Amino acid sequence: MARELLLVGGGHSHVEVLRRFALDPAPDVRLTLISRDRFTPYSGMLPGYLAGHYDFGDVHIDLAPLAEAAGARFLRDSVDGLDLAAQRVIPHDHSPLTYDRLSLNIGAAPRLAAVPGAADHATPLKPIDGLNARWLALLERLQHDPVSKTIMVVGGGASGVEVLLAMQQRLQRLCRERGLAESLLRFCLVTRGPRLLANHNPRVQRRFARLLTRRGVALHSEAEVVSVGAGRVHTADGRTLAFDELLWATQAGAAPWLADTGLALDGAGFIRVDDHLASVSHPHVFAAGDTASMVNYRRDKAGVHAVRQGPALAGNLRASLHDRPLTRYRPQRRHLALISTGDRYAVASRGPWSWSGNWVWRWKDRIDRRFMARYRPPLPTP
Ligand SMILES: Cc1cc2nc3c(=O)[nH]c(=O)nc-3n(C[C@H](O)[C@H](O)[C@H](O)COP(=O)(O)OP(=O)(O)OC[C@H]3O[C@@H](n4cnc5c(N)ncnc54)[C@H](O)[C@@H]3O)c2cc1C
């Protein structure tokens, strides 16, 4: 009898699982993908999309044809509960579905609720097309009412810095094209710690600090935002900073519904998994990407880990369905980060090393495009 494999979330790991099932079908497995969105964004290219270097299709994987190629049923829906005893998932709009093996790759959720007022006044980074539409609407408004506006980003990690520089590049270019003064838009970055890009080496941090100064971005460091009101953020040390548009780019948290599932979770609410990417409490449930917390390795949440886990997850899901031994996955300790600056220029960061230039951006562009091409049917033969 066919065994049921249920994939929840169309994240960076599950697209690889689908690709591998497409290249090597398993006739005795019934595969179902449930994902909230049909188009899954590839994080590495999102800042380039905001900067205007890529269009929507360049930076999103269409899950429908990929699922079809894998012989999977695709349900566009959000899962908000599990019944682990009955081996069922509970989608929002469909009837519960049973599984023999379940895999969760649902990413992380913006943590707006942690700061009073943030949910009412701030825009999270994802979904990124919503964010894009919002900034373009701001430009329309400026056209009719050209008074200066302050765009504030809270969060000084790589994604906050990249998004700020990308938006600045795009909006300033559009201002020039529409005959508006660039100076109408002010940009500011608010970060809790003393330095930007806390997970990167001091050379990278200095490069970006200099770049922000050159680009006229006001940097507020050691400014932990503790509450947000209309047009104002308040910091722990008593500062009040004004904004017209607020973008929330702090570290994301776990999906709140996981807390009610009975799965073993870490202190931040992410699913604890072993070296096989299987839940430590429920071995028929697997998790990968941001939503997983490997108990034997501490790693930052980054798309690169989700991508690397994809092949191991695919192999272990298949092995587990056939009661074969699973393979251990060991995440790399350091990974290469290519951080773009909005203008087809990028900074490479790995451990203590750093390089930068237009050539780094072209290198990143080649890697990213090659990655995306893997998931566009017809899929390349193995
Ligand atoms: C602007 C920006 C730039 C970034 N740049 C980089 C970078 O250059 N390099 C890097 O390594 N990392 C980067 N990151 C981090 C990266 O985006 C995340 O680490 C990565 O997306 C995590 O991948 P994932 O597969 O775990 O989940 P995601 O890519 O978030 O995918 C989750 C999927 O699950 C679906 N889903 C969510 N909840 C549910 C639900 N309840 N039911 C069903 N489906 C659901 C979603 O629709 C989505 O398809 C960046 C992040 C941002 C915001």
The ligand as an ORCA input file, in Angstrom:
! r2SCAN-3c Opt
* xyz 0 1
  C      15.416     40.266      3.087
  C      16.051     38.975      3.522
  C      17.255     38.573      2.960
  C      17.841     37.379      3.357
  N      19.015     37.013      2.760
  C      19.583     35.854      3.101
  C      20.785     35.436      2.458
  O      21.326     36.127      1.577
  N      21.336     34.241      2.830
  C      20.751     33.457      3.794
  O      21.297     32.375      4.089
  N      19.612     33.829      4.431
  C      19.009     35.007      4.117
  N      17.854     35.389      4.744
  C      17.238     34.484      5.744
  C      16.337     33.497      5.009
  O      15.290     34.191      4.387
  C      15.695     32.453      5.891
  O      16.665     31.886      6.739
  C      15.110     31.363      4.980
  O      14.063     31.899      4.194
  C      14.577     30.201      5.778
  O      14.154     29.242      4.851
  P      13.078     28.165      5.221
  O      13.144     27.157      4.141
  O      13.276     27.702      6.608
  O      11.668     28.921      5.208
  P      11.020     29.963      4.220
  O      11.888     30.272      3.073
  O      10.555     31.102      5.071
  O       9.761     29.186      3.655
  C       8.663     28.856      4.478
  C       7.546     28.336      3.615
  O       6.520     27.806      4.445
  C       5.258     28.368      4.113
  N       4.520     28.410      5.360
  C       4.790     29.176      6.447
  N       3.923     28.895      7.431
  C       3.103     27.931      6.959
  C       2.004     27.209      7.513
  N       1.571     27.428      8.765
  N       1.374     26.295      6.738
  C       1.794     26.049      5.468
  N       2.831     26.704      4.902
  C       3.476     27.618      5.643
  C       5.577     29.711      3.495
  O       4.539     30.133      2.638
  C       6.877     29.379      2.730
  O       6.579     28.781      1.489
  C      17.242     36.579      4.360
  C      16.029     36.985      4.936
  C      15.427     38.164      4.527
  C      14.123     38.576      5.159
*
